[in-house]
């Protein structure tokens, strides 16, 4: 080893760190870390804080599917042009919360998923800016650094009572904030999912009732009727009947094979027929009605839906939730001055995520030939890195050679300057077919 390498080697040893040997990672008393729990306390579903009625039914699968699809769409703080077209993302704390990290516990996608699940169950939830550059109660323009989903506990004319998870001590705490400082988001399908007699609530009640009936059918009850050889009219005879019934129960319970004996004058009738009810048809009817009102199908839930069905699903079901989230965040977290400067909260979904490779090839040909997208833009859409070629950023039809008129066109400069022509007064060289991109 060279002499000049020894200090570097010593430095690496001096700053080496191991999670299992460091005193910084040794389990200390709870006073250092805060209260400890065996579940994720900030998640509404894991803590049992919500989902009191839907956690044991098929509704949970519907909730999870919707929340997952909503979280897969990119929500960003962007700058747009006069027509609403995308120009670029903003370098702000709000954009960092929406794209990278919402708080110390949640990534941006996990935050949106938590927001969606809470929205489905509560109907109305709030997004609270927890850490900001300055007080959102005093100032209109603030730079949001972290945010969390909060339950609305009290409604007041200009304030709302909230219950928010505090990551400093791991507890949920009640706070009061002005409505202008928090994003209050309402479920666009409130009448379908959250109203008292909505389709989803009725389906949950029917499913709970069906579960109770199934538990009764699957229990160890024998459903026997014992006919005694005497008439039961007095209290003494009733007590004797109860004693006889208890004796048979004890014989069956204590017998190895569940065998009991009776008197020759006693008759036993077993009710082995199930009681007919129409709960299952009602559940199926309400399930189909809920799917139709939410724009869902069985194919969407099991992953076999075609492109048209998924397009209809995103348009009718997912986009209303995303519009509700973006509109409220833009209204509350962006000032009027910021909106005047063409700042906005927008969501963007991959346009060709559900398109097959054959259709993508056809679309690439049409979009580049009609000068809608450049080759590099198309490569970025389908997942390939751009190529370092100026011609790959040009909007032109690659199937046609540049005409002589286009070759004679001057190279335009900035406004007010004279155009530049070829020095020799001739024309630009037209590349042959092999040189074309």
C-alpha positions as CSV (number, residue, x, y, z in Angstrom):
1,X,0.0,0.0,0.0
2,X,1.4,3.4,-0.9
3,X,2.1,5.9,1.9
4,X,-0.4,8.4,0.7
5,X,-3.2,5.8,0.8
6,X,-2.7,5.0,4.5
7,X,-4.5,8.2,5.8
8,X,-7.4,7.5,3.5
9,X,-7.7,4.0,4.8
10,X,-7.5,5.2,8.4
11,X,-10.2,7.8,7.7
12,X,-12.5,5.1,6.3
13,X,-12.0,3.0,9.4
14,X,-12.5,6.0,11.7
15,X,-15.8,6.9,10.1
16,X,-17.0,3.3,9.6
17,X,-20.5,2.7,11.0
18,X,-22.5,-0.5,11.6
19,X,-26.1,-0.6,12.6
20,X,-25.6,-3.7,14.9
21,X,-22.6,-2.4,16.8
22,X,-23.3,1.3,17.1
23,X,-24.5,2.7,20.4
24,X,-26.8,5.0,18.5
25,X,-29.0,2.0,17.5
26,X,-29.1,0.3,20.9
27,X,-32.7,0.1,22.2
28,X,-33.1,2.8,24.7
29,X,-36.0,3.4,27.2
30,X,-39.3,4.7,25.6
31,X,-38.6,8.2,26.9
32,X,-36.0,8.6,24.2
33,X,-38.0,7.3,21.2
34,X,-41.6,8.0,22.4
35,X,-44.4,5.4,22.9
36,X,-44.0,2.1,21.1
37,X,-46.7,0.2,19.2
38,X,-46.9,-3.0,17.3
39,X,-48.9,-1.4,14.4
40,X,-48.4,1.6,12.2
41,X,-50.1,4.3,14.2
42,X,-50.5,6.9,11.4
43,X,-52.2,4.5,9.0
44,X,-56.0,4.6,9.3
45,X,-56.5,1.0,8.3
46,X,-53.9,-0.7,10.4
47,X,-54.7,1.2,13.6
48,X,-58.4,0.3,13.5
49,X,-59.0,4.1,13.7
50,X,-61.5,3.9,10.9
51,X,-62.9,1.1,8.7
52,X,-65.2,-0.1,11.4
53,X,-67.8,-1.5,9.1
54,X,-66.0,-2.4,5.9
55,X,-62.9,-4.2,7.1
56,X,-64.4,-7.7,7.0
57,X,-66.3,-7.4,3.8
58,X,-65.6,-7.3,0.1
59,X,-65.8,-3.5,0.2
60,X,-62.2,-3.5,1.4
61,X,-61.0,-4.9,-1.9
62,X,-62.9,-2.2,-3.8
63,X,-61.4,0.5,-1.6
64,X,-57.9,-0.9,-2.0
65,X,-58.3,-1.1,-5.8
66,X,-59.5,2.5,-6.1
67,X,-56.9,3.9,-3.7
68,X,-54.1,2.1,-5.5
69,X,-55.1,3.4,-8.9
70,X,-55.5,6.9,-7.6
71,X,-52.0,6.8,-6.0
72,X,-50.4,5.6,-9.2
73,X,-51.3,8.9,-11.0
74,X,-48.7,11.7,-10.6
75,X,-49.9,14.8,-8.8
76,X,-47.5,17.8,-9.1
77,X,-47.1,21.5,-8.5
78,X,-46.5,22.8,-11.9
79,X,-46.3,25.9,-14.1
80,X,-48.7,26.0,-17.1
81,X,-49.2,28.3,-20.1
82,X,-52.2,30.5,-20.9
83,X,-54.0,27.4,-22.3
84,X,-53.3,25.2,-19.3
85,X,-50.5,23.3,-21.1
86,X,-47.7,21.9,-19.0
87,X,-44.5,23.9,-18.9
88,X,-42.5,22.4,-16.0
89,X,-42.6,21.5,-12.4
90,X,-42.1,24.0,-9.6
91,X,-39.1,23.7,-7.2
92,X,-41.2,24.0,-4.0
93,X,-41.8,22.2,-0.8
94,X,-45.4,21.5,-1.9
95,X,-44.2,19.7,-5.0
96,X,-41.7,17.7,-2.9
97,X,-44.6,16.6,-0.7
98,X,-46.7,15.5,-3.7
99,X,-43.9,13.7,-5.6
100,X,-41.3,12.5,-3.1
101,X,-42.0,12.7,0.6
102,X,-45.2,13.9,2.3
103,X,-43.8,13.4,5.9
104,X,-41.3,11.4,7.8
105,X,-43.6,8.3,7.7
106,X,-45.1,8.4,4.2
107,X,-43.9,8.7,0.6
108,X,-46.0,10.8,-1.7
109,X,-47.8,7.8,-3.2
110,X,-48.5,6.3,0.3
111,X,-49.8,9.7,1.4
112,X,-52.3,9.8,-1.6
113,X,-53.3,6.2,-0.9
114,X,-53.9,7.1,2.8
115,X,-55.9,10.1,1.7
116,X,-58.0,8.1,-0.7
117,X,-58.8,5.4,1.9
118,X,-59.7,8.0,4.5
119,X,-61.9,9.8,1.9
120,X,-63.8,6.6,1.0
121,X,-64.6,5.8,4.7
122,X,-65.1,9.3,6.1
123,X,-66.6,11.1,3.2
124,X,-64.8,14.3,4.0
125,X,-61.2,14.6,5.2
126,X,-58.6,17.3,5.6
127,X,-55.0,17.7,4.4
128,X,-53.1,19.6,7.0
129,X,-49.8,21.4,6.4
130,X,-47.9,20.3,9.5
131,X,-44.5,22.0,8.9
132,X,-44.3,25.2,7.0
133,X,-41.8,28.0,6.4
134,X,-44.0,30.4,8.3
135,X,-47.5,30.3,10.0
136,X,-50.3,29.5,7.5
137,X,-52.7,31.0,10.0
138,X,-51.0,34.4,9.8
139,X,-49.7,34.5,6.2
140,X,-51.4,33.5,3.0
141,X,-48.2,32.5,1.1
142,X,-46.3,29.7,2.9
143,X,-43.9,27.0,1.7
144,X,-45.3,23.6,2.9
145,X,-42.6,21.1,4.0
146,X,-44.7,18.2,5.4
147,X,-48.4,17.4,5.4
148,X,-50.7,14.8,6.8
149,X,-54.3,13.4,6.5
150,X,-56.5,14.5,9.3
151,X,-60.0,13.5,10.5
152,X,-62.5,16.4,10.8
153,X,-64.1,16.2,14.3
154,X,-65.9,19.6,14.5
155,X,-67.3,22.0,12.0
156,X,-67.3,25.8,12.7
157,X,-68.1,28.8,10.5
158,X,-64.5,29.6,9.6
159,X,-62.6,26.9,11.5
160,X,-62.5,23.1,11.7
161,X,-61.6,20.8,14.6
162,X,-59.1,18.2,13.5
163,X,-57.4,15.1,14.8
164,X,-53.9,14.7,13.4
165,X,-51.1,12.3,14.1
166,X,-48.1,14.0,15.7
167,X,-44.8,12.2,14.7
168,X,-42.9,13.8,17.5
169,X,-44.5,11.7,20.2
170,X,-46.6,9.2,18.2
171,X,-50.0,10.4,19.4
172,X,-53.1,11.7,17.7
173,X,-53.9,15.2,18.9
174,X,-56.9,17.6,18.5
175,X,-56.1,20.9,16.9
176,X,-58.2,23.8,15.5
177,X,-57.2,25.5,12.2
178,X,-58.9,27.9,9.8
179,X,-60.6,26.5,6.8
180,X,-58.4,28.7,4.6
181,X,-55.3,26.9,5.8
182,X,-56.3,23.3,5.2
183,X,-57.5,21.4,2.2
184,X,-61.0,20.0,2.9
185,X,-61.7,17.3,0.3
186,X,-65.1,15.7,-0.1
187,X,-65.8,12.4,-1.7
188,X,-67.3,13.1,-5.2
189,X,-69.3,9.8,-4.7
190,X,-70.5,10.8,-1.3
191,X,-74.1,9.9,-2.0
192,X,-73.1,6.5,-3.3
193,X,-70.5,5.6,-0.6
194,X,-71.0,7.6,2.5
195,X,-74.7,8.7,2.9
196,X,-76.7,6.9,5.5
197,X,-78.9,5.0,3.1
198,X,-76.4,4.9,0.2
199,X,-75.9,1.8,-1.9
200,X,-72.5,1.0,-0.2
201,X,-73.9,1.3,3.3
202,X,-76.8,-0.9,2.5
203,X,-74.5,-3.5,0.9
204,X,-72.3,-3.4,4.1
205,X,-75.3,-4.0,6.3
206,X,-76.4,-6.9,4.1
207,X,-73.0,-8.5,4.1
208,X,-72.7,-8.2,7.9
209,X,-76.1,-9.9,8.2
210,X,-75.1,-12.6,5.8
211,X,-71.9,-13.2,7.9
212,X,-74.0,-13.6,11.0
213,X,-76.3,-16.2,9.3
214,X,-73.2,-18.1,8.0
215,X,-71.7,-18.2,11.5
216,X,-75.0,-19.6,12.9
217,X,-75.1,-22.3,10.1
218,X,-71.5,-23.2,10.7
219,X,-71.8,-23.5,14.5
220,X,-72.0,-26.8,16.4
221,X,-75.7,-26.5,17.1
222,X,-77.7,-29.7,16.5
223,X,-81.2,-28.0,16.3
224,X,-83.0,-30.8,18.1
225,X,-86.6,-30.9,19.5
226,X,-87.2,-33.3,22.4
227,X,-90.8,-34.5,22.9
228,X,-91.3,-35.6,26.5
229,X,-94.0,-38.1,27.6
230,X,-95.9,-35.6,29.7
231,X,-97.6,-32.2,29.3
232,X,-95.6,-29.3,30.5
233,X,-97.9,-26.8,32.2
234,X,-96.7,-26.3,35.7
235,X,-93.4,-24.9,36.9
236,X,-92.4,-28.3,38.3
237,X,-92.8,-30.0,34.9
238,X,-91.0,-27.2,33.2
239,X,-88.1,-27.6,35.6
240,X,-88.0,-31.4,34.9
241,X,-88.0,-30.7,31.1
242,X,-85.0,-28.3,31.5
243,X,-83.2,-30.9,33.6
244,X,-83.8,-33.5,31.0
245,X,-82.5,-31.2,28.2
246,X,-79.5,-30.4,30.3
247,X,-78.8,-34.0,30.8
248,X,-78.8,-34.8,27.1
249,X,-76.5,-31.8,26.4
250,X,-74.1,-33.0,29.0
251,X,-74.1,-36.5,27.5
252,X,-73.3,-35.2,24.0
253,X,-70.7,-32.8,25.3
254,X,-68.8,-35.3,27.4
255,X,-69.2,-38.2,25.0
256,X,-66.2,-39.1,22.9
257,X,-68.2,-39.6,19.8
258,X,-71.2,-37.4,20.6
259,X,-73.6,-40.1,21.6
260,X,-76.5,-39.8,24.1
261,X,-79.4,-42.0,25.3
262,X,-83.0,-41.2,25.9
263,X,-86.1,-42.8,27.4
264,X,-88.2,-45.1,25.2
265,X,-91.1,-42.8,25.6
266,X,-89.2,-39.7,24.4
267,X,-89.1,-38.7,20.7
268,X,-86.3,-36.6,19.2
269,X,-86.7,-34.6,16.0
270,X,-83.7,-33.0,14.2
271,X,-84.2,-29.8,12.2
272,X,-81.6,-30.5,9.5
273,X,-83.2,-28.2,6.9
274,X,-81.8,-24.7,6.4
275,X,-84.1,-21.8,6.7
276,X,-84.5,-20.2,3.3
277,X,-83.7,-16.4,2.9
278,X,-83.1,-14.0,0.1
279,X,-80.0,-12.4,1.6
280,X,-77.6,-13.6,-1.1
281,X,-79.7,-12.4,-4.0
282,X,-80.0,-9.0,-2.3
283,X,-76.2,-8.9,-1.8
284,X,-75.6,-9.7,-5.5
285,X,-78.2,-7.1,-6.6
286,X,-76.6,-4.3,-4.4
287,X,-73.1,-5.3,-5.5
288,X,-74.0,-4.9,-9.2
289,X,-75.7,-1.6,-8.4
290,X,-72.7,-0.3,-6.6
291,X,-70.3,-1.4,-9.4
292,X,-72.5,0.4,-12.0
293,X,-72.7,3.6,-9.9
294,X,-68.9,3.6,-9.4
295,X,-68.1,2.6,-12.9
296,X,-66.5,-0.7,-11.9
297,X,-66.7,-4.1,-13.4
298,X,-65.6,-7.6,-12.4
299,X,-62.9,-7.4,-15.2
300,X,-61.4,-4.2,-13.7
301,X,-61.1,-5.8,-10.3
302,X,-59.5,-9.1,-11.5
303,X,-57.3,-7.4,-14.0
304,X,-58.7,-8.7,-17.3
305,X,-60.4,-5.5,-18.5
306,X,-59.6,-4.3,-22.0
307,X,-58.3,-0.8,-22.9
308,X,-61.8,0.7,-23.6
309,X,-63.1,-0.5,-20.2
310,X,-60.1,0.9,-18.4
311,X,-60.4,4.2,-20.2
312,X,-64.0,4.4,-19.1
313,X,-63.0,3.4,-15.6
314,X,-60.3,6.1,-15.3
315,X,-62.6,8.7,-16.9
316,X,-65.7,8.0,-14.8
317,X,-64.2,6.8,-11.5
318,X,-60.6,7.8,-10.9
319,X,-60.6,11.3,-12.5
320,X,-63.3,12.7,-10.2
321,X,-61.3,11.8,-7.1
322,X,-58.1,13.3,-8.7
323,X,-60.0,16.5,-9.7
324,X,-61.4,16.9,-6.2
325,X,-57.9,16.5,-4.6
326,X,-56.1,18.8,-7.1
327,X,-58.8,21.5,-7.1
328,X,-59.0,21.8,-3.3
329,X,-55.2,21.8,-2.9
330,X,-54.8,24.5,-5.6
331,X,-57.5,26.6,-4.0
332,X,-56.0,26.4,-0.5
333,X,-52.3,25.9,-0.9
334,X,-51.7,28.3,-3.8
335,X,-52.4,32.0,-3.4
336,X,-54.2,34.2,-5.9
337,X,-50.9,35.7,-6.9
338,X,-49.4,32.2,-7.5
339,X,-52.4,31.3,-9.7
340,X,-52.0,34.5,-11.6
341,X,-48.4,33.5,-12.2
342,X,-49.9,30.4,-13.9
343,X,-49.0,28.0,-11.0
344,X,-51.3,25.0,-10.6
345,X,-51.8,21.6,-9.1
346,X,-52.2,19.0,-11.9
347,X,-52.3,15.3,-12.2
348,X,-50.7,13.4,-15.1
349,X,-51.2,9.8,-16.0
350,X,-49.1,7.8,-18.5
351,X,-51.2,8.0,-21.7
352,X,-49.9,4.7,-23.2
353,X,-49.7,2.6,-20.0
354,X,-52.5,0.3,-21.2
355,X,-51.5,0.2,-24.9
356,X,-49.9,-2.8,-26.5
357,X,-46.5,-2.7,-28.2
358,X,-48.2,-3.0,-31.7
359,X,-50.4,0.0,-31.1
360,X,-47.5,2.0,-29.6
361,X,-45.5,1.4,-32.8
362,X,-48.5,2.6,-34.9
363,X,-49.0,5.6,-32.7
364,X,-45.3,6.5,-32.8
365,X,-45.4,6.5,-36.6
366,X,-48.5,8.7,-36.7
367,X,-47.4,11.2,-34.0
368,X,-44.0,11.7,-35.5
369,X,-45.1,11.7,-39.1
370,X,-47.8,14.4,-38.4
371,X,-45.2,16.5,-36.4
372,X,-47.1,16.2,-33.1
373,X,-44.2,14.7,-31.2
374,X,-40.4,14.5,-31.8
375,X,-38.6,11.1,-31.7
376,X,-37.0,12.0,-28.4
377,X,-40.4,12.9,-26.9
378,X,-41.8,9.6,-28.1
379,X,-38.8,7.7,-26.7
380,X,-39.4,9.2,-23.3
381,X,-43.0,8.2,-23.4
382,X,-42.4,4.6,-24.1
383,X,-39.5,4.4,-21.6
384,X,-36.3,4.8,-23.6
385,X,-33.7,7.5,-22.9
386,X,-33.4,10.3,-25.4
387,X,-30.6,10.1,-28.0
388,X,-27.9,12.8,-28.3
389,X,-28.9,13.9,-31.8
390,X,-30.3,17.3,-32.7
391,X,-32.4,15.8,-35.4
392,X,-34.1,13.6,-32.8
393,X,-35.7,16.8,-31.3
394,X,-37.0,18.1,-34.6
395,X,-40.7,18.1,-35.5
396,X,-40.8,16.9,-39.1
397,X,-42.0,14.1,-41.3
398,X,-39.1,11.6,-41.6
399,X,-40.8,9.9,-44.5
400,X,-40.2,13.0,-46.8
401,X,-37.0,14.6,-48.0
402,X,-36.6,18.3,-47.3
403,X,-37.8,20.2,-50.3
404,X,-35.7,22.7,-52.2
405,X,-37.9,25.5,-50.9
406,X,-37.3,24.4,-47.3
407,X,-33.5,24.2,-48.0
408,X,-33.5,27.8,-49.3
409,X,-35.4,29.1,-46.2
410,X,-33.2,31.4,-44.2
411,X,-32.2,30.5,-40.6
412,X,-34.3,32.8,-38.5
413,X,-32.6,34.6,-35.6
414,X,-34.0,36.7,-32.8
415,X,-36.7,39.3,-33.7
416,X,-35.3,42.5,-35.2
417,X,-32.1,40.9,-36.6
418,X,-31.5,40.1,-40.3
419,X,-31.9,36.4,-41.3
420,X,-28.8,34.4,-42.1
421,X,-28.2,33.0,-45.6
422,X,-25.6,30.6,-46.9
423,X,-22.3,32.4,-47.3
424,X,-21.7,31.2,-50.9
425,X,-25.2,32.4,-51.9
426,X,-26.2,28.9,-52.8
427,X,-28.5,26.5,-51.2
428,X,-28.1,24.3,-48.2
429,X,-27.0,20.7,-48.9
430,X,-29.9,18.3,-49.0
431,X,-29.0,15.0,-47.4
432,X,-29.5,11.9,-49.3
433,X,-31.9,9.1,-48.2
434,X,-29.2,7.3,-46.2
435,X,-28.4,10.4,-44.2
436,X,-31.9,11.1,-43.1
437,X,-32.8,10.3,-39.5
